[in-house]
Amino acid sequence: MSSDRKKYRRVVGSGVVLLSLLAMLALLSQMSALAGDGGRKSSASTEQVPALILDGGRRLDFVRAFSAENEVQPKRSVWKRIVDLVAGPPEFHRMVRPYGIALDSLGRIIVSDPGVPAVHILDFEKQKYEQLNGGKGLAFRSPVGVAVDVQDNIYVTDSALGMVFVFDAKGKHKSFIGKQQDGAGFFQRPTGIAVDSAGKRLYIADTLRHKIFQLDLSGRVLGSFGERGLQPGQFNFPTEIALCGEELLVVDAMNFRVQTFTREGAFVRSFGSLGERTGSLFRPKGLALDNEGNIYVADALLETVQVFNQEGRLLYFFGRSGTGLGEFQLPSGLCIDPRNRIYVADSMNQRIQVFQFTGGARSGQGSGR
């Protein structure tokens, strides 16, 4: 009798567990049906942000916004969702103060985030997320600039440590650039970084030295140019850098302008002046170029992205102050892919926003060439 009673209890117990699992599955199905897409609020709707219609058949469309690991991995298995119900939802990595953006040949989006401090690597195609926190016994303190080379090595400037971290395409730390024997950084405040893979050169803006350094890919300093001042070729806290053909563009932040140089550092031209209206620059931050040669400048205090031709004539702008889609709070880094998708680090909104620029027939209007 005792043996029968034990068997009965096992059967009843198994049935209770099965019914509990079925109830959980039913609840999950109801939650998914009510919330849609696993309960994840979509931020990709193009209907919420009107397209910006430009001249010459050009237009700008909002694509999406994202801010967290679970947006890269939206589909969780049934078992993981059951565990979530029992143990509570997992804590996904989120952006705190995204700053710099780079894209690699694998389609991954690489975002520096001094607010964590960390670097987020988001692969939407493979639904993978990775976070870099430093390397070889040294954690990030303030990762700001980020760039990749032709082999998808990742370069991250740490403005607080005064050095550059180098990782391979798999996120494994390879080396430091600018780390001296006593452990201190060579640079005073490295911020913007650009990689010339063909010429095997790095360009780094040292904001507090008011200089642009040129290095080889191993980190050996080849030269520098710039000094503090107001004249052409001088800087007042340079920050972001972008390569355009044989030229190098530099955000000269507190001179409220963008300067263009040859890759050897000879001054070519500049545009911009202090002002609180579009067409002028108040607090220029991010810098990028589309495939027509147009120059995009994120202005953190005007809270817009302004688009100029290479002579500095304003073509158009997008964004305004706010928290809604298509709006910004202290926008910083910019990156544009070969398809003219524009990635904007919307820093205080703790997200990346993506826009699509569609060009018309190439007329030379934006290229300035």
C-alpha positions in Angstrom: 0.0 0.0 0.0 2.9 2.3 0.8 4.4 1.6 -2.6 1.1 2.4 -4.4 0.8 5.6 -2.4 4.3 6.7 -3.5 3.5 6.0 -7.1 0.3 7.9 -6.8 2.2 10.9 -5.4 4.7 10.8 -8.2 2.0 10.7 -10.9 0.1 13.6 -9.2 3.3 15.6 -8.8 4.2 15.1 -12.5 0.8 16.2 -13.5 1.0 19.3 -11.4 4.3 20.2 -13.0 2.9 19.6 -16.4 -0.2 21.7 -15.8 2.0 24.5 -14.4 4.2 24.4 -17.5 1.1 24.5 -19.7 -0.3 27.4 -17.7 2.9 29.3 -18.1 3.0 28.6 -21.9 -0.6 29.9 -22.2 0.3 33.0 -20.2 3.3 33.6 -22.4 1.1 33.2 -25.5 -1.4 35.7 -24.2 1.4 38.2 -23.3 2.9 37.9 -26.7 -0.4 38.4 -28.4 -1.2 41.5 -26.3 2.3 43.1 -26.5 3.4 41.9 -29.9 6.9 40.7 -30.8 7.6 39.1 -27.4 6.4 42.2 -25.5 9.1 44.3 -27.0 7.9 47.8 -27.9 8.9 48.5 -31.5 10.8 51.7 -32.3 11.2 51.0 -36.0 8.0 52.4 -37.3 8.6 54.9 -40.1 5.0 56.2 -39.6 5.9 58.0 -36.4 8.5 60.3 -38.0 7.5 62.1 -41.2 10.1 61.8 -44.1 12.1 64.9 -44.8 11.7 65.7 -48.5 14.7 67.4 -50.1 15.4 68.9 -53.5 16.7 66.9 -56.4 14.7 63.8 -55.5 16.5 63.4 -52.2 14.8 62.5 -48.9 15.6 61.4 -45.4 13.6 58.7 -43.6 13.7 57.6 -40.0 14.5 53.9 -39.8 14.6 52.8 -36.1 16.1 53.4 -32.7 17.7 50.9 -30.3 19.2 51.1 -26.9 19.6 47.6 -25.3 20.9 44.1 -25.7 17.4 42.5 -25.8 16.6 44.5 -29.0 19.4 42.6 -30.7 18.1 39.2 -29.4 14.3 39.8 -29.5 13.3 36.1 -29.7 13.8 34.1 -26.5 13.2 30.4 -26.4 10.1 29.0 -24.6 12.3 27.6 -21.9 14.1 30.9 -21.3 10.7 32.7 -21.0 9.5 30.1 -18.5 12.6 30.7 -16.5 12.0 34.4 -16.7 8.5 34.0 -15.2 9.9 31.9 -12.3 13.1 33.7 -11.6 12.2 37.2 -12.9 13.3 38.9 -16.1 17.0 39.0 -16.9 19.0 42.2 -16.7 20.0 43.1 -20.2 22.9 45.4 -21.0 21.7 48.9 -21.8 23.2 52.1 -23.2 23.8 54.8 -20.6 25.6 57.5 -22.5 26.5 56.4 -26.0 29.1 58.5 -27.6 31.1 57.2 -30.6 29.9 54.9 -33.4 31.7 52.7 -36.0 30.5 50.0 -38.4 32.6 47.1 -39.5 32.6 44.9 -42.6 30.5 42.3 -40.8 27.6 44.7 -40.4 28.1 45.1 -36.7 27.5 48.4 -34.9 30.2 49.3 -32.4 29.2 52.0 -29.8 31.5 53.5 -27.2 29.7 54.3 -24.0 31.6 56.3 -21.3 28.5 56.1 -19.0 29.0 52.3 -18.5 32.0 52.5 -19.2 32.1 49.9 -22.0 31.9 49.4 -25.8 28.7 47.7 -27.1 29.0 45.5 -30.2 25.6 44.8 -31.7 25.0 42.3 -34.5 21.4 42.5 -35.6 21.8 40.0 -38.4 23.2 37.2 -36.2 21.2 38.4 -33.1 24.4 38.6 -31.1 25.5 41.2 -28.5 28.9 41.6 -26.9 30.3 44.1 -24.4 34.0 45.1 -24.1 35.1 46.5 -20.8 38.8 46.9 -21.3 41.8 44.6 -21.7 44.9 43.0 -20.2 44.2 44.1 -16.6 43.1 47.6 -17.4 39.4 48.5 -17.5 37.9 51.4 -19.5 37.4 54.6 -17.7 36.0 56.8 -20.4 35.8 55.2 -23.9 35.0 57.9 -26.4 36.3 57.5 -29.9 35.9 54.3 -31.9 37.1 53.2 -35.3 37.8 50.0 -37.3 40.4 49.1 -39.9 40.0 46.9 -43.0 40.6 43.7 -40.9 37.8 44.8 -38.5 40.3 45.5 -35.7 38.6 47.9 -33.2 40.4 51.0 -31.9 38.9 52.8 -28.8 40.3 56.0 -27.4 40.0 56.3 -23.6 40.0 60.0 -22.9 40.6 59.5 -19.1 43.4 57.0 -19.4 45.1 58.9 -22.3 45.6 55.8 -24.5 44.0 53.7 -27.2 42.8 50.1 -26.7 43.1 47.8 -29.8 40.9 44.7 -30.2 40.7 42.1 -32.9 37.5 41.4 -34.8 36.4 38.8 -32.2 36.7 41.4 -29.4 40.0 40.0 -28.0 42.3 42.7 -26.7 45.5 42.9 -28.7 47.4 45.9 -27.5 47.5 49.5 -26.1 48.6 52.5 -28.1 50.1 55.3 -26.0 50.5 53.3 -22.8 53.9 54.3 -21.4 56.2 52.1 -19.2 55.0 53.7 -16.0 51.4 52.9 -17.0 50.4 56.4 -17.8 48.9 57.4 -21.1 50.9 59.3 -23.7 47.9 61.4 -24.8 46.4 64.1 -22.6 42.8 63.6 -23.8 42.5 61.4 -26.9 39.0 61.7 -28.4 38.4 61.4 -32.1 40.1 58.7 -34.1 40.2 57.8 -37.8 41.9 54.8 -39.5 43.6 55.0 -42.9 43.9 51.3 -43.6 45.4 51.8 -47.1 48.1 54.1 -45.8 48.4 52.2 -42.6 47.9 55.3 -40.5 46.0 56.4 -37.4 44.9 59.9 -36.8 44.0 60.9 -33.2 42.7 64.2 -31.9 44.3 65.1 -28.5 41.8 67.6 -27.3 43.8 69.1 -24.4 47.0 69.4 -26.5 45.1 71.0 -29.4 46.9 68.7 -31.8 46.2 65.9 -34.3 48.7 63.0 -34.1 49.6 60.8 -36.9 50.7 57.2 -36.0 51.3 54.0 -37.8 49.1 51.0 -36.9 51.6 49.7 -34.3 51.2 53.0 -32.4 54.5 54.7 -33.4 54.1 58.5 -33.6 55.0 59.7 -37.1 54.1 63.4 -36.5 51.6 65.9 -35.4 50.1 69.2 -36.4 48.2 72.0 -34.8 48.5 74.3 -31.8 46.1 76.4 -29.8 44.8 79.5 -31.5 42.1 81.0 -33.7 43.9 81.1 -37.0 43.5 78.6 -39.9 45.4 75.4 -38.9 45.2 76.2 -35.2 42.7 74.5 -32.8 40.7 75.2 -29.7 39.8 71.8 -28.4 39.6 69.6 -31.5 37.5 66.5 -31.0 36.1 64.4 -33.9 38.0 63.4 -37.1 36.8 62.0 -40.4 38.7 61.0 -43.6 37.4 62.1 -47.0 39.5 60.9 -49.9 42.9 62.4 -49.4 41.7 65.0 -46.9 41.2 65.0 -43.2 38.3 66.8 -41.5 38.5 68.0 -37.9 35.8 69.3 -35.6 37.5 72.4 -34.0 34.9 72.5 -31.2 35.5 75.7 -29.3 36.4 77.6 -32.5 32.9 76.5 -33.7 34.1 75.3 -37.0 35.2 72.3 -39.1 38.6 72.5 -40.7 39.9 70.5 -43.6 43.6 69.4 -44.0 45.7 67.3 -46.3 46.7 64.0 -44.7 50.1 65.6 -44.0 48.4 68.4 -42.0 48.4 71.3 -44.5 45.4 73.5 -44.0 42.9 73.5 -46.9 39.7 75.3 -45.9 37.2 75.7 -43.0 33.6 76.6 -42.4 31.4 77.4 -39.4 31.0 80.2 -36.9 29.4 80.6 -33.4 25.7 80.9 -33.5 22.4 79.6 -32.1 20.7 79.1 -35.5 21.0 76.4 -38.1 23.9 77.1 -40.5 26.1 78.1 -37.6 27.7 75.8 -35.0 27.2 76.0 -31.2 28.6 72.8 -29.8 29.7 70.7 -32.8 30.3 67.0 -31.9 29.9 64.1 -34.3 31.2 64.2 -37.9 30.6 62.0 -40.9 30.3 62.1 -44.7 27.8 60.4 -47.0 28.6 59.0 -50.4 27.9 62.3 -52.1 30.6 64.0 -50.0 28.1 65.9 -47.9 29.4 66.7 -44.3 27.1 65.8 -41.4 27.7 67.6 -38.1 25.9 66.8 -34.9 25.4 69.8 -32.7 24.9 68.9 -29.0 23.3 72.2 -27.9 21.3 72.9 -31.1 20.3 69.2 -30.8 20.2 68.8 -34.6 22.3 67.2 -37.3 23.3 69.7 -39.9 24.4 68.8 -43.4 26.8 71.0 -45.4 28.5 70.7 -48.7 32.3 70.8 -48.6 32.4 74.6 -49.0 30.3 74.9 -45.8 27.0 75.8 -47.4 24.1 74.4 -45.3 22.0 71.9 -47.4 19.5 70.8 -44.8 19.2 69.7 -41.1 17.1 67.2 -39.2 16.1 66.6 -35.6 15.1 68.9 -32.8 15.2 68.9 -29.0 13.1 66.2 -27.4 12.7 62.6 -26.4 10.5 61.4 -29.2 11.7 59.4 -32.3 13.6 61.7 -34.6 14.4 64.1 -31.7 17.7 64.4 -29.8 19.1 65.3 -26.5 22.9 66.0 -26.7 23.6 64.1 -29.9 27.3 63.2 -30.2 28.8 60.5 -32.5 27.8 60.0 -36.1 28.5 57.2 -38.6 27.3 56.7 -42.2 27.4 53.3 -43.9 27.9 52.7 -47.7 24.1 52.6 -48.2 23.8 56.1 -46.7 22.3 54.9 -43.4 23.0 57.5 -40.8 23.6 56.4 -37.2 23.3 59.1 -34.5 24.4 58.6 -30.9 21.5 60.3 -29.1 23.5 60.5 -25.9 21.1 61.7 -23.2 18.2 59.8 -24.7 20.4 56.7 -24.2 20.0 55.3 -27.7 21.1 55.2 -31.3 18.8 56.5 -33.9 19.1 55.4 -37.6 18.0 57.4 -40.6 18.2 56.7 -44.3 19.4 59.3 -46.8 18.2 58.6 -50.4 20.1 60.7 -52.9 18.9 61.8 -56.3 20.8 61.9 -59.5 24.4 62.9 -58.7 24.5 66.6 -59.5 27.6 67.6 -57.5 25.4 69.8 -55.3 26.5 68.1 -52.1 30.0 66.9 -53.1 31.6 70.3 -53.6 33.8 68.7 -56.3 
